[in-house]
Amino acid sequence: MKGAKVHGSPGDDIKVSHKKPKVGGGAPKSKKPEDSPQTNGKLIKQEPSEDFQEFVRVLKENVSVDEMREILRENGQDASGSDQSVFDRCADQMVYGPMEACPVCGRSLELVGLSYSCMGFISEWSKCSFSTRDVPRTNANLKIPSGVKNEFIKEWSRNYQASTERPKRELPPTDQPFSGMTIAFAGRMSRPQLKLYGKRGVYKDTELKESGGFIMEKDGILFNCAFSVCDQALGLNEYCIMQIIVMPTEEKHYLYFKRGRVGDPTSGEERLDERTNVGKTIKEFKQLFEDITGNEFEPWEREKKFSKKRLKFYPIDMADGVDVRYGGLGVRQLGIAAAHTKIDPRVAEVLKLLFCQEVYRICITGLL
């Protein structure tokens, strides 16, 4: 089928072919010099759709990224991202046909690596994990918004979309050496754990507990928070810890911040900053809380009001005390131990630890 001339700008002629584009199939066929008109001083091949990347290049030279985004939005597709991703996404549907929505969550699909993956989220907690190499496409034509006046797009729509046969995109083969096999693991597998020390527990990596450091408390609020964010579809499993630690013998305090991947102590960010202005430190603590969670600090601490935000951390609700697994007792437990015995409170604390049901419950659970 002969190509149709398309005018990208006055005096610039480009042909759009209806031949099947070769994706990953080698270099495009060479053309005679007389079959390759000049566009703005650059050589343009007569049949750009013969190679998908060449077609994307021609689109860039004749269509603006804003027009590409308009076309994607008109067809219910994701119009965000870099200019390159927008051109790739739109060219994919111009050449191979409009894609259907994700069958799991109804959002748009996009080529990522060697397969098409869903870009949507099932909820604020998790991204959609749908992925396929055989992407479902509709038989309908790609919708062109009325606001797009580009002559290149108009000519393409009149000629290429009239074709009843669309090429199928052939993706490169995947390297899956264990395809078709069933793999079993024997024995007990250990799980990475994030050790929390309770609301009053100073995190061990600060090395300030040995010097008498304790968590700052002001107006009934303890400035100690731990967070986690996990999304299996994205391979995301991170934690974050924030504390304001006061030193009893010094007129200073510390702001501790640690963020990393669960099970990998060498990854992430960790800092311990010495401070002298309490007001500024509290203000920075609250701002950090809002930055990583998308919520305000005090409504969570006072009333447990919190709204999970997409890809943001969620706070871990810790007991008001020190976790018994790490040598501590809750404030209420300490009070009970001291009130119902006449022996030295320090001895009472040791006895409480030895006979604490919670300690044995945790130990037995760990053996299961």
C-alpha positions in Angstrom: 0.0 0.0 0.0 1.4 3.4 -0.9 2.2 5.9 1.8 0.4 9.2 2.2 2.3 12.5 2.3 2.1 14.3 5.6 3.2 17.9 6.1 4.9 18.5 9.4 5.7 22.1 8.6 5.6 24.2 5.4 7.8 22.7 2.8 8.5 19.5 4.8 7.1 16.2 3.4 7.2 12.9 5.2 5.6 9.6 4.2 3.9 7.4 6.7 3.8 3.7 5.6 1.3 1.0 6.5 3.9 -1.7 6.6 4.5 -3.7 9.7 7.2 -2.1 11.9 10.2 -4.2 12.8 10.9 -4.0 16.5 14.2 -5.6 17.6 14.6 -7.1 14.2 17.8 -5.3 13.0 18.5 -2.1 11.1 15.9 -0.5 8.8 16.2 -1.0 5.1 18.3 1.6 3.3 16.7 3.9 0.8 17.9 5.5 -2.4 18.8 9.2 -2.0 16.0 10.3 -4.3 13.5 8.5 -2.0 14.6 10.4 1.1 13.4 14.0 1.2 15.0 16.5 3.5 13.2 17.8 6.6 14.8 20.9 8.2 18.1 19.8 6.8 17.9 16.3 8.2 17.6 13.1 6.3 14.2 11.4 7.0 13.5 7.9 5.8 10.5 7.5 3.5 8.9 4.7 5.7 9.5 5.6 9.4 7.1 3.0 10.7 9.3 0.2 9.3 11.3 0.6 12.5 9.5 1.6 15.7 12.3 3.7 17.1 12.5 5.6 13.8 8.8 6.2 14.0 9.2 7.7 17.5 12.0 9.9 16.2 9.8 11.2 13.3 7.0 11.9 15.8 9.3 14.0 17.9 10.2 16.1 14.9 6.6 16.7 13.8 4.5 16.5 17.0 4.9 18.3 20.3 4.9 16.4 23.6 1.9 18.4 24.8 -0.1 17.0 21.8 1.1 13.5 22.6 -0.1 13.9 26.2 -3.5 15.2 24.9 -3.9 12.1 22.8 -3.0 9.8 25.7 -5.5 11.5 28.0 -8.2 11.3 25.3 -7.7 7.5 25.2 -7.7 7.1 29.0 -4.0 6.4 29.2 -1.4 7.7 31.6 0.0 11.0 30.2 2.6 11.6 33.0 6.3 10.9 32.9 9.2 12.1 30.9 8.9 13.3 27.3 10.6 10.2 26.0 8.2 7.9 27.9 5.2 9.9 26.6 6.4 9.5 22.9 7.1 5.8 23.3 3.7 5.2 25.0 1.8 7.1 22.3 3.7 5.7 19.4 3.1 2.2 20.7 -0.6 2.7 20.4 -0.4 4.6 17.1 1.4 1.7 15.4 0.0 -1.4 17.2 -3.4 -0.2 18.3 -5.0 1.2 21.5 -4.4 -1.0 24.6 -7.2 -2.2 26.8 -7.2 -1.3 30.5 -5.6 -3.5 33.1 -8.0 -6.4 33.9 -7.2 -6.2 37.6 -7.5 -2.5 38.5 -8.6 -0.8 35.3 -5.6 1.4 34.9 -3.2 1.8 31.9 -0.5 -0.6 30.9 3.0 0.4 29.8 6.0 -1.5 28.3 8.5 -2.0 31.1 11.5 -4.1 30.2 10.3 -7.2 28.4 6.7 -7.1 29.3 3.7 -4.7 29.7 3.1 -3.8 33.4 0.2 -2.0 35.0 1.0 1.5 36.2 -1.9 1.7 38.6 -2.4 1.0 42.3 -4.9 -1.4 43.9 -5.0 0.8 47.0 -3.0 3.3 48.9 -1.0 0.3 50.3 -0.1 -1.6 47.1 0.7 -1.2 43.4 -1.1 -3.4 40.9 1.2 -6.4 40.1 -0.5 -7.3 36.7 2.1 -8.0 33.9 1.8 -9.6 30.5 3.7 -10.1 27.3 0.5 -10.4 25.2 -1.1 -7.1 25.9 -4.8 -6.9 25.1 -5.7 -4.3 22.5 -9.0 -3.0 21.2 -10.2 -3.0 17.6 -11.2 0.6 17.8 -9.2 3.5 16.4 -7.1 5.7 18.5 -9.1 8.8 19.5 -7.7 12.1 18.3 -8.8 15.1 20.5 -10.4 18.0 18.7 -7.8 20.3 20.2 -5.0 18.7 18.2 -4.6 20.5 14.9 -1.3 19.0 13.9 -1.3 18.0 10.2 1.0 15.1 10.7 -1.5 13.5 13.2 -4.5 14.3 10.9 -2.9 12.6 7.9 -1.8 9.7 10.0 -5.3 9.3 11.4 -6.9 9.5 7.9 -4.6 6.9 6.3 -3.0 4.6 8.8 -6.0 4.1 11.0 -8.1 3.1 7.9 -6.0 -0.1 7.7 -8.0 -3.1 8.9 -4.8 -5.0 9.8 -2.5 -3.9 12.5 1.0 -5.4 13.1 1.6 -7.3 16.4 4.4 -6.1 18.5 7.0 -8.9 18.9 8.9 -8.5 22.2 12.4 -9.9 22.7 12.5 -13.4 24.3 12.9 -13.6 28.1 15.8 -15.4 29.7 14.0 -17.7 32.2 16.3 -20.8 32.8 13.9 -22.2 35.5 10.7 -21.8 33.4 8.4 -24.8 33.9 10.2 -26.0 37.0 8.9 -26.3 40.6 11.4 -25.2 43.2 11.1 -26.2 46.8 13.0 -25.0 49.9 13.6 -27.3 52.9 14.3 -26.2 56.4 13.6 -23.1 58.4 14.0 -19.8 56.8 14.8 -16.7 58.8 12.9 -13.5 58.2 14.5 -10.0 58.4 13.3 -8.2 61.5 13.2 -4.6 62.6 14.0 -4.5 66.3 11.9 -1.9 68.1 12.6 -0.9 71.7 9.3 0.6 72.7 8.2 4.2 72.9 10.8 5.1 75.6 13.6 3.0 74.2 16.6 4.7 72.8 17.7 3.0 69.5 20.9 1.0 70.1 22.7 2.4 67.0 22.8 5.9 68.5 25.1 4.5 71.3 23.6 7.1 73.6 21.6 4.8 75.9 24.8 3.7 77.7 25.5 7.4 78.5 22.0 7.8 80.1 20.3 9.2 77.0 16.5 9.1 77.1 13.6 10.0 74.7 12.4 13.6 74.9 8.8 14.0 76.3 6.9 17.3 76.0 3.3 18.0 76.7 2.5 14.3 77.0 4.1 13.4 73.7 7.2 11.1 73.3 9.3 12.1 70.3 10.1 8.6 69.1 8.5 7.2 65.9 9.1 4.1 63.8 7.6 3.6 60.3 7.4 1.0 57.6 6.4 0.8 53.9 6.0 -2.4 52.0 4.8 -3.1 48.5 5.7 -6.5 47.0 4.8 -5.4 43.5 7.5 -2.7 43.6 9.9 -4.7 45.7 9.6 -2.1 48.4 10.3 -3.1 52.0 11.7 -0.2 54.0 11.7 1.2 57.6 12.4 4.5 59.2 13.2 5.6 62.8 13.1 9.1 64.2 14.0 10.1 67.8 14.9 13.1 69.9 17.3 12.0 72.6 18.1 14.0 75.6 21.4 13.7 77.6 20.9 14.2 81.3 24.4 15.6 82.1 24.6 17.9 79.1 22.7 21.0 77.9 22.1 19.5 74.5 20.1 16.8 72.7 20.2 14.8 69.5 17.9 14.3 66.5 18.3 10.8 65.3 17.1 9.7 61.8 17.5 6.3 60.1 16.0 5.0 56.9 16.8 1.8 55.0 15.7 -1.5 53.6 14.6 -4.2 56.1 17.3 -6.9 56.4 20.1 -4.7 54.9 21.8 -2.8 57.6 24.3 -1.2 55.2 21.7 0.5 53.0 19.9 3.7 53.4 20.5 6.9 55.4 21.5 7.4 59.0 22.4 10.6 60.9 22.7 11.7 64.5 22.7 15.5 64.8 23.6 17.4 67.9 21.2 20.3 68.8 20.8 23.0 71.4 17.5 24.7 70.4 14.6 22.4 71.5 11.9 24.4 69.7 13.7 24.1 66.3 14.4 20.4 66.8 10.7 19.7 67.6 9.7 21.7 64.5 12.1 19.7 62.3 10.9 16.4 63.8 7.3 17.2 63.0 8.3 18.3 59.4 10.2 15.0 58.9 7.1 13.1 60.1 4.9 15.0 57.6 7.4 14.5 54.7 7.7 10.7 55.0 4.0 10.0 55.9 2.0 12.8 54.3 0.3 13.3 57.7 0.7 15.7 60.6 2.5 14.5 63.7 0.3 15.5 66.7 -3.1 14.2 65.4 -1.4 10.8 65.1 0.3 10.9 68.5 -2.7 12.2 70.4 -5.7 10.7 68.6 -4.2 8.1 66.2 -5.7 10.0 63.3 -3.8 8.9 60.2 -4.6 8.5 56.5 -2.3 6.2 54.5 -0.8 7.9 51.5 0.5 6.2 48.3 4.1 5.1 48.6 4.4 6.9 52.0 5.5 5.4 55.3 3.0 4.2 57.9 3.8 4.6 61.6 4.2 1.6 63.8 2.2 1.9 67.0 4.6 1.2 69.9 3.7 0.6 73.5 4.5 3.3 76.0 7.6 1.8 77.6 10.6 -0.4 76.6 10.0 -3.6 74.7 10.4 -6.6 77.1 12.4 -8.5 74.4 15.2 -6.0 74.8 15.4 -5.9 78.6 12.7 -3.3 79.4 9.4 -3.1 81.2 6.4 -0.9 80.3 5.8 2.0 82.6 2.7 0.3 84.0 4.6 -2.9 84.7 7.2 -1.0 86.6 4.6 0.7 88.7 2.9 -2.6 89.6 6.2 -4.3 90.4 7.0 -1.5 92.9 3.6 -1.2 94.4 3.0 -4.8 95.4 6.2 -5.7 97.1 8.4 -4.4 99.9 11.7 -5.4 98.4 14.0 -3.1 96.6 12.3 -1.8 93.3 15.4 -2.8 91.4 15.1 -6.4 92.6 11.4 -6.2 91.8 12.2 -5.2 88.3 14.4 -8.3 87.8 11.8 -10.6 89.2 9.2 -9.1 87.0 11.3 -9.8 84.0 12.0 -13.4 85.1 8.3 -14.2 85.5 6.8 -12.0 82.9 4.3 -14.0 80.8 4.9 -11.7 77.8 8.6 -12.7 77.7 7.7 -16.4 77.6 4.9 -15.9 75.1 7.4 -14.2 72.7 10.0 -16.9 73.2 7.5 -19.7 72.5 6.1 -17.9 69.5 9.6 -17.6 68.1 10.0 -21.4 68.3 6.9 -22.2 66.2 
